[in-house]
Amino acid sequence: MDFTSIYWPAALACLIFSMISGSLWFGPKTFFPIWWKAIGRKEADLPSGKPMTWALLIGACAVQVIFMAMLVKTLGAMNGGATLASGAMLGLALWLGLIAPSSLVNKLFPDQLKAWMIESGNHLVNFVVFGAILGAWH
């Protein structure tokens, strides 16, 4: 793993995008109320937003962005250089082949398909935009 090949300003932009898109996607006037009910929670169970939760969230997103940056760079090198389009296509492929099916497995048995659609939609947006940013800005 060559972490020196990562263009860190682009990776940071992806991380910031993820925090903004997640805040909007799971906002009180967007998908949060539907998602909260879909995972079987009641309004009395509202999350507290503990610092450890935020630290883990940011850490998990950073891992996704770093490894996606390495994939965009590696696959781009094989094909004459990464572009916005090739990065976005990689994001779509990762979502379609790994993220969506893996997370679907976790939502099928508890009968939380609606929650999966909301969560997976957020991941789709993030991965496509991550790929576009990382492919275009290197």
FENLIN-V115969 format. One record per backbone hydrogen bond with DSSP energy under -0.5 kcal/mol. NH is the residue of the N-H (numbers start at 1). CO is the residue of the C=O. E is the energy in kcal/mol with one decimal. If there is no record, write none. Layout:
nh->NH co->CO e->E
nh->NH co->CO e->E
This chain:
nh->3 co->1 e->-0.8
nh->5 co->2 e->-1.3
nh->6 co->3 e->-1.0
nh->8 co->6 e->-1.2
nh->10 co->7 e->-0.8
nh->11 co->7 e->-1.8
nh->12 co->8 e->-2.8
nh->13 co->9 e->-2.1
nh->14 co->10 e->-2.1
nh->15 co->11 e->-2.2
nh->16 co->12 e->-2.6
nh->17 co->13 e->-2.7
nh->18 co->14 e->-2.6
nh->19 co->15 e->-1.9
nh->20 co->16 e->-2.3
nh->21 co->17 e->-3.4
nh->22 co->18 e->-2.5
nh->23 co->19 e->-1.8
nh->24 co->20 e->-2.2
nh->25 co->21 e->-3.4
nh->26 co->22 e->-2.6
nh->27 co->24 e->-1.3
nh->30 co->27 e->-1.3
nh->31 co->25 e->-1.8
nh->32 co->27 e->-1.5
nh->35 co->31 e->-3.0
nh->36 co->32 e->-3.2
nh->37 co->33 e->-1.7
nh->38 co->34 e->-2.3
nh->39 co->35 e->-1.7
nh->40 co->37 e->-1.8
nh->41 co->36 e->-2.3
nh->45 co->42 e->-1.8
nh->46 co->43 e->-1.3
nh->53 co->50 e->-0.5
nh->54 co->50 e->-1.7
nh->55 co->51 e->-2.4
nh->56 co->52 e->-2.4
nh->57 co->53 e->-2.3
nh->58 co->54 e->-2.6
nh->59 co->55 e->-2.4
nh->60 co->56 e->-2.8
nh->61 co->57 e->-2.2
nh->62 co->58 e->-2.4
nh->63 co->59 e->-2.1
nh->64 co->60 e->-2.1
nh->65 co->61 e->-2.6
nh->66 co->62 e->-2.7
nh->67 co->63 e->-2.4
nh->68 co->64 e->-2.2
nh->69 co->65 e->-2.5
nh->70 co->66 e->-1.9
nh->71 co->67 e->-2.1
nh->72 co->68 e->-2.9
nh->73 co->69 e->-2.3
nh->74 co->70 e->-2.6
nh->75 co->71 e->-3.1
nh->76 co->72 e->-2.1
nh->77 co->73 e->-2.0
nh->78 co->74 e->-1.2
nh->79 co->75 e->-0.8
nh->79 co->76 e->-0.6
nh->80 co->77 e->-0.7
nh->81 co->76 e->-4.1
nh->87 co->83 e->-2.5
nh->88 co->84 e->-2.4
nh->89 co->85 e->-2.4
nh->90 co->86 e->-2.0
nh->91 co->87 e->-2.3
nh->92 co->88 e->-2.3
nh->93 co->89 e->-2.6
nh->94 co->90 e->-2.8
nh->95 co->91 e->-2.3
nh->96 co->92 e->-3.0
nh->97 co->93 e->-2.8
nh->98 co->94 e->-2.3
nh->99 co->94 e->-1.9
nh->100 co->95 e->-3.2
nh->102 co->98 e->-1.8
nh->103 co->99 e->-2.5
nh->104 co->100 e->-2.1
nh->105 co->101 e->-1.9
nh->106 co->102 e->-0.9
nh->107 co->103 e->-0.7
nh->107 co->104 e->-1.3
nh->108 co->104 e->-1.5
nh->109 co->105 e->-0.7
nh->111 co->108 e->-1.5
nh->112 co->107 e->-2.9
nh->116 co->112 e->-2.2
nh->117 co->113 e->-2.4
nh->118 co->114 e->-1.8
nh->119 co->115 e->-2.8
nh->120 co->116 e->-3.4
nh->121 co->117 e->-1.8
nh->122 co->118 e->-1.6
nh->123 co->119 e->-2.0
nh->124 co->120 e->-2.6
nh->125 co->121 e->-2.2
nh->126 co->122 e->-2.4
nh->127 co->123 e->-3.0
nh->128 co->124 e->-2.3
nh->129 co->125 e->-2.4
nh->130 co->126 e->-3.3
nh->131 co->127 e->-2.4
nh->132 co->128 e->-2.2
nh->133 co->129 e->-2.9
nh->134 co->130 e->-3.1
nh->135 co->131 e->-2.5
nh->136 co->132 e->-2.2
nh->137 co->133 e->-2.6
nh->138 co->136 e->-0.8
